[in-house]
Amino acid sequence: MIDFAKATLLNLCKVPPRPAAPAGSLESLRVFQAASNFYRFSLVKWGLAQAAAIFGALFWLSFDIADHISPSRAWVGGLVHIAEFFALGGLFLQMPFTYFLVRLDYEMRWYIVTDRSLRIRHGVVNVREMTMTFANIQQMTIRQGPLQSLLGIADLQVRTAGGGDSGSGEGSSGHGKAESESMHLGYFRGVDNAEGIRDLILERLRRFRDAGLGDPDDVSPGHAVQGGPDSSLLSAARELLAESQALRKALSVG
C-alpha cells in the first residue's frame, strides 16, 4: 500500500525515483543515503508536533466556548461546535498523510559522489537538487546536535565558492533559513558515516589538486562512524549512470 502511494505521488509530482548520476567515472561512483536513525529522529520530531497539536486542541475544547454564548445566539454556538468538529477531524486525518511524507522524505534523500563532482537531492513535493564540482568546493564541516549524537548520526555540510562566512555558529538542528536555502551549501543530512564521506571527498579533492584542477581548503573535524554505501544502492546507481550516458549519446546523435 505504501509503495503504491509512493509511486502514485512520485508520478503526480513528476519526480523520478532516482536522480541522474553527476559527471564522473563509473568506477568512482559512490551512493549514500540517510541512516535509519535519521528516520527515527524525524519521527520523534513529527510525534512531538502531533502531541503539541492534540494538546492545544484539548486545551481549546476544555473552555467550551459555545456554552458561554447567550441563548439568544444559539446558532453561533452551533457554528462553534461545527468548527471544532472539523478542526479536530482534520487534526486526526492529517496524521497518516504527514507520517507518509516523513517516511518519503527519508527514502528520497540521495547523496551521490563521483571522482569529479557530487549530487544531493531530496524532497518530493518540493524537490531540491544541487550538483557541486570538486573544483568549487571550499570547505566541509560536520555538524551534530545532542540528539543526533545519541543516535549516531550527523550532517556533513559542503560549502562551495561564494558561500560567504561559514562561522554562523548554528547547530546542526537549527540552520537559518538563508543558510539552508543557499545554493552554495549542500548537506548530507542524517548520515551515520559523515566522517567517512568527508574523507572520501577530501581524498578526491586532493587528486584534483595533484592534477592541477583544484585545491581543497581546510576541513573541520567530525564525529561519526565510517561506513560504505549499500551494495544494492551502488548497483542501482551504476545502472543509472549507464542509462544516463546512453541517453546523452542518443541526444547528441539526434
Buried (B, 14 or more C-beta within 10 A) or exposed (E): EEEEBBEEBBEEEEBEEBBBBBEBEEEEBBBBBBBEBBBEBBBEEBEEEBEEBBEEBEEEEEEEBBEEBEEEEEEEBEEBEEEBEEEBEEBEEEEEEEBBBBBBBBBBBBBBBBBBBBBBBBBBEEBEEBBBBBBBBBBBBBBBBEBBEEBBBBBBBBBBEEBEEBEEEEEBBEBEEEBEEBEBBBBBBBBBBBBBBBBBBBEBBBBBEEEEEBEBEEBEEBEBBEBEBEEEBBEBBBEBBEEBEEEEEEEEEE
